[in-house]
Amino acid sequence: MEIAFVLVKSKMGHEMEVLNALLKIEGVKEVMGTYGQYDIFAKVQVPTEDQIEKIITKKIRQIPHVVSTTTLPVIPGQGEK
């Protein structure tokens, strides 16, 4: 299973719209609002790296009011029990 954390910047005042849209995407397992440089922290977990790329480019970045994303792919085997 592939995991990536996606840091999302949204237009001011539209954070909850973006957060709710993220929750509707298959493969997005967790979404949390944050303070600071990024507005939303999302965990994407899918079977292949290819699917992560498609979710980010075809779905997350297409959500209205998303300004930018930064993706942090997880290194397999590190931090797992």
C-alpha positions in Angstrom: 0.0 0.0 0.0 1.4 3.4 -1.0 0.9 6.4 1.4 1.5 10.1 0.8 0.7 13.2 2.8 -0.5 16.2 0.8 -0.2 19.7 2.2 -2.9 21.9 0.6 -3.1 25.7 0.3 -6.6 27.1 -0.4 -8.0 30.5 -1.0 -8.8 32.4 2.2 -12.3 31.7 3.4 -12.7 28.5 1.4 -10.9 26.1 3.6 -13.9 24.1 4.7 -15.2 23.8 1.1 -11.8 22.3 0.1 -11.7 20.1 3.2 -15.1 18.7 2.5 -14.3 18.1 -1.2 -11.1 16.2 -0.2 -13.1 13.9 2.1 -15.2 12.8 -0.9 -12.2 11.5 -2.9 -11.6 7.8 -2.8 -8.2 7.1 -1.4 -8.1 10.2 0.9 -8.1 8.6 4.3 -7.8 11.6 6.7 -8.1 15.3 6.3 -7.3 17.9 9.0 -7.2 21.7 9.0 -3.9 23.3 10.0 -2.5 26.7 10.9 0.5 28.1 9.2 1.8 28.0 5.6 -0.7 25.2 4.6 -4.4 25.1 5.3 -5.1 21.4 5.1 -3.2 18.2 5.7 -4.5 15.1 3.9 -3.4 11.5 4.0 -3.7 9.5 0.7 -3.5 5.7 0.9 -3.9 3.6 -2.3 -2.4 0.4 -3.7 0.0 2.0 -6.3 2.2 5.1 -6.6 0.5 5.7 -10.0 -2.9 6.1 -8.2 -1.4 8.7 -5.8 -0.2 10.8 -8.8 -3.7 10.6 -10.4 -5.5 11.5 -7.2 -3.3 14.6 -6.7 -3.2 15.8 -10.3 -6.7 14.9 -11.5 -8.7 15.3 -8.4 -7.1 17.3 -5.5 -5.6 20.0 -7.8 -8.9 20.3 -9.7 -10.9 21.2 -6.5 -12.1 24.8 -6.8 -10.2 27.2 -4.5 -7.1 24.9 -4.2 -4.1 27.2 -4.7 -1.3 24.7 -4.4 -0.2 21.3 -3.1 3.0 19.8 -1.7 3.2 16.1 -1.6 5.3 14.1 0.9 5.5 10.4 -0.2 6.2 8.0 2.6 9.3 5.8 2.5 8.1 2.2 2.6 8.9 0.4 5.8 9.9 3.4 7.8 7.7 4.2 10.8 5.5 1.1 10.5 4.9 -1.3 13.3 
